[in-house]
Amino acid sequence: MTLKVAIAGLGTVGAGVAKVLLARGEALRARAGRPIAFAAFAAADISKAKGLDLGGVKRESDPQALARGDADVVVELMGGEEGAARELVEAALKAGKHVVTANKALLAHHGAKLAPLAEERNVALKFEAAVGGGIPVVKALRESLIANPISAVRGILNGTSNFILTQMEATGRPFAEVLGEAQRLGYAEADPTLDVGGGDTAHKLTLLASLAFGTVPDLASVAVTGIEKVSAADIAFAREFGYRVKLLGIARATKDGIEQRVNPAMVKAGTPLADVEGSFNAVVADCGEADSYFFEGRGAGQGPTASAVVADIVDIARGNIGAVFGIPATKLRKAPPAALAARASALYLRFQVRDVPGVMAEISRRLADEGVSIGSMLQRGRSPGEAVAIVMITHEAAEAAVARALKAIAASDKVFETPCMIPMEAA
Amino acid sequence: MTLKVAIAGLGTVGAGVAKVLLARGEALRARAGRPIAFAAFAAADISKAKGLDLGGVKRESDPQALARGDADVVVELMGGEEGAARELVEAALKAGKHVVTANKALLAHHGAKLAPLAEERNVALKFEAAVGGGIPVVKALRESLIANPISAVRGILNGTSNFILTQMEATGRPFAEVLGEAQRLGYAEADPTLDVGGGDTAHKLTLLASLAFGTVPDLASVAVTGIEKVSAADIAFAREFGYRVKLLGIARATKDGIEQRVNPAMVKAGTPLADVEGSFNAVVADCGEADSYFFEGRGAGQGPTASAVVADIVDIARGNIGAVFGIPATKLRKAPPAALAARASALYLRFQVRDVPGVMAEISRRLADEGVSIGSMLQRGRSPGEAVAIVMITHEAAEAAVARALKAIAASDKVFETPCMIPMEAA
């Protein structure tokens, strides 16, 4: 029994999937135990599929037609959390077709509603390619790391942001300049907001958290800070303290609920996440009792992402369907989000101050007033009266208390800019 | 329909599996879609299961009885490539029962014969716990990294050896002393041969190679060198050159066939494998076009290994059976082993020589005679006439040619010990 596959969207990833299905039929058949046929597609633009023999493949002008056709699996690679992508996925599931997608935005926003559509009809809704590109982390959380409760899942989930931070560190150049270059080279989108603003990481984190904790995907509870305000100075200071700045997505089971956040963080040099370079992605799953797993690989690009889509298709061919988020949607817990106000961690703080007597006293007093204690400190400045940086790392402190202190400090006429605060992330 | 599980062997891992099955029934049921019951066990010694309520679990005095009982899955955790373990696995498969095992020796030796037994009866023979402890690398190779051909799989697969090398590096102490301490602490077996001699790594590599390349497991073709002769001096010199010494298992698809080898290797500092510390394990899968995946985690211990066994049991409960080595045993290729004589790589060489005129000339000439060219060199010595170390890293050279040169050099009366040769491993 041949498994018939329809693909919506023949961009970089779609063309990659088509290429593998057309070129590696025998190998996939051996793994799947049955033939897999690329039966139909819909695509506004097929320029990326140049060189592929699409002669035997039915082309639909309307992607929605794929949900009504005779394909067993619809692969949605159009992207976007609403519109055609959402419409197609819903229609395909309702028509009893399996769906494979790389669309993290769609699933982060609507996964809680889409999962039951799939599970009621006993079809798959698979999304390995939505997180970490070719890294099989969705499968690992869904099928492998299941014997013991997971306490936290943390990752570098956006290759564009990691590329920019890596370049800023290597060159000492400011964010805007490095972003511009990344855009010229095609490493960053014309509108980079979703990448550098942390939204894409939040989408992916939402999916990982649901898989790790057995909870309803809860995008609205992710606290998001992007990398736009990370300065070359912060990266240089981080290095002096033995840290690197990374955009992390962190989901943690706390006694008050699930904490989900995306923010630049100071990661200790020499730990696995700190060493993730350029556009690579990585995920750490902490399973308690010092039992952690680390996964690293290319988080984007044709080869890796198509590889993840194809693995999902072969899984479906083999009958490995399973619940969308690991346990049936009806059994996913609605975990309360952990109160962000209660969050405590060691923090990196940077103040740009006028080099005049009393400034250090004022900053110290404001922090002490809020019960924040300083672990290490660095002041660097040359010209009295000019701006100098005061950098410190606090002991573990309530972030809300630190924020109050920073607000008071920012109001001082001895302080130039809004102080910078970056959490320190444990290894 | 409850899935009934029988466990043979309640040592550290068996007790860990029992504990999870008894304590996490509801969570596993949600993932498996059906109840999983710990129904029976056989164990000579149940001291590790202290604290577990085995009241409702049937105890057999003969493990072979588990193959005749009413369990759906037999979990073999007795170990050993022959004897009771092999007998039980064969009998269970012949009786149409699924088998889960952590027994790499058994599968490396007999996997080619056991796989058809399982596949003919459409039952599972799963072994996630046999390689890399809790790291889901077997599943990753079997189900995820399947769209594109894998060019190489490389790993740190023996935690004991990695622990010893890490300790030797940290303390500068010799192999025998660190091994003795590891034995006293319980990190190394009384008979450490299988670990430090590379045999255990060879077993695991054989399984990874079969999964990665779709080939018949071929333990006999693995070239094995252990870490017994790695000296503290080699580790210190490695560090000076920017490398660390690791015991690697490497399987590579070459144009002549599959190369499989286990040996100490110089791994460039800062690359993922070089940073694997202590008893951790890690695997790199190279999928071509600079697309590599890295997996790291605890390679042994109760929690991680039991976690892998439980994941296999849940997979079976969900009906995810599949071919033992990813593709049906009848379709596994018998790939020719790559001729080891043709192997070429950059090599680290160390000579202990008498510090007299002409020694360097003799070594250089012997190497040049065999066409071996030297990339970098280091000589260190203080007292003329005494032993000094000459250390060099060659450019890529045929290992057979280097071996001939070393043999000639070893015969010189200016050279004290058998020269040491350690391959350099690319990142």
Contacts between the chains, C-beta under 8 A, distances in Angstrom:
chain1	res1	chain2	res2	distance
A	20	B	147	4.8
A	20	B	148	7.2
A	24	B	147	6.9
A	24	B	148	7.8
A	27	B	146	7.8
A	27	B	149	7.9
A	27	B	214	7.7
A	28	B	146	7.4
A	28	B	147	7.8
A	30	B	214	7.2
A	30	B	327	4.2
A	30	B	328	7.0
A	30	B	331	5.2
A	31	B	146	5.4
A	31	B	323	7.7
A	31	B	326	6.0
A	31	B	327	5.6
A	33	B	322	8.0
A	33	B	323	7.5
A	33	B	328	7.6
A	128	B	144	7.3
A	134	B	145	7.6
A	134	B	287	7.6
A	134	B	291	6.6
A	134	B	293	6.7
A	135	B	293	6.2
A	136	B	136	7.8
A	136	B	139	7.7
A	136	B	140	4.9
A	136	B	143	7.7
A	136	B	144	3.5
A	136	B	145	7.1
A	136	B	293	7.8
A	139	B	136	7.7
A	139	B	139	6.8
A	139	B	140	7.6
A	139	B	143	6.7
A	139	B	144	5.8
A	140	B	136	4.9
A	140	B	139	7.6
A	140	B	140	7.5
A	143	B	136	7.7
A	143	B	139	6.7
A	143	B	311	6.3
A	143	B	314	7.4
A	143	B	315	6.4
A	143	B	320	7.6
A	144	B	128	7.3
A	144	B	136	3.5
A	144	B	139	5.8
A	144	B	307	7.9
A	144	B	308	7.5
A	144	B	311	4.7
A	145	B	134	7.6
A	145	B	136	7.1
A	145	B	307	6.8
A	145	B	311	7.5
A	146	B	27	7.8
A	146	B	28	7.4
A	146	B	31	5.4
A	146	B	307	7.8
A	146	B	310	7.0
A	146	B	311	5.8
A	146	B	314	6.1
A	147	B	20	4.8
A	147	B	24	7.0
A	147	B	28	7.8
A	147	B	306	6.4
A	147	B	307	4.0
A	147	B	310	3.8
A	147	B	311	6.4
A	148	B	20	7.1
A	148	B	24	7.8
A	148	B	303	6.5
A	148	B	307	6.0
A	149	B	27	7.9
A	214	B	27	7.7
A	214	B	30	7.2
A	270	B	275	7.3
A	272	B	272	7.9
A	272	B	275	7.3
A	272	B	296	6.7
A	275	B	270	7.3
A	275	B	272	7.3
A	275	B	275	6.7
A	287	B	134	7.6
A	287	B	303	7.4
A	287	B	307	7.1
A	288	B	303	7.9
A	289	B	303	5.6
A	291	B	134	6.6
A	291	B	297	7.5
A	291	B	298	5.7
A	291	B	301	7.9
A	291	B	303	5.0
A	291	B	304	5.8
A	291	B	307	7.7
A	292	B	297	6.6
A	292	B	298	7.9
A	293	B	134	6.7
A	293	B	135	6.2
A	293	B	136	7.8
A	293	B	295	7.4
A	293	B	296	7.1
A	293	B	297	4.0
A	294	B	294	7.5
A	294	B	295	7.3
A	294	B	296	4.2
A	294	B	297	6.6
A	295	B	293	7.4
A	295	B	294	7.3
A	295	B	295	5.8
A	295	B	296	8.0
A	296	B	272	6.6
A	296	B	293	7.1
A	296	B	294	4.2
A	296	B	295	8.0
A	297	B	291	7.4
A	297	B	292	6.6
A	297	B	293	4.0
A	297	B	294	6.6
A	298	B	291	5.7
A	298	B	292	7.9
A	301	B	291	7.9
A	303	B	148	6.6
A	303	B	287	7.4
A	303	B	288	7.9
A	303	B	289	5.6
A	303	B	291	5.1
A	304	B	291	5.8
A	306	B	147	6.4
A	307	B	144	7.9
A	307	B	145	6.8
A	307	B	146	7.8
A	307	B	147	4.0
A	307	B	148	5.9
A	307	B	287	7.2
A	307	B	291	7.7
A	308	B	144	7.5
A	310	B	146	7.0
A	310	B	147	3.8
A	311	B	143	6.3
A	311	B	144	4.7
A	311	B	145	7.5
A	311	B	146	5.8
A	311	B	147	6.4
A	314	B	143	7.4
A	314	B	146	6.1
A	315	B	143	6.4
A	318	B	320	7.4
A	318	B	322	5.9
A	319	B	319	6.5
A	319	B	320	7.7
A	320	B	143	7.6
A	320	B	318	7.4
A	320	B	319	7.8
A	320	B	320	4.6
A	320	B	322	7.7
A	322	B	33	7.9
A	322	B	318	5.9
A	322	B	320	7.7
A	323	B	31	7.7
A	323	B	33	7.6
A	326	B	31	6.0
A	327	B	30	4.2
A	327	B	31	5.6
A	328	B	30	7.0
A	328	B	33	7.6
A	331	B	30	5.2
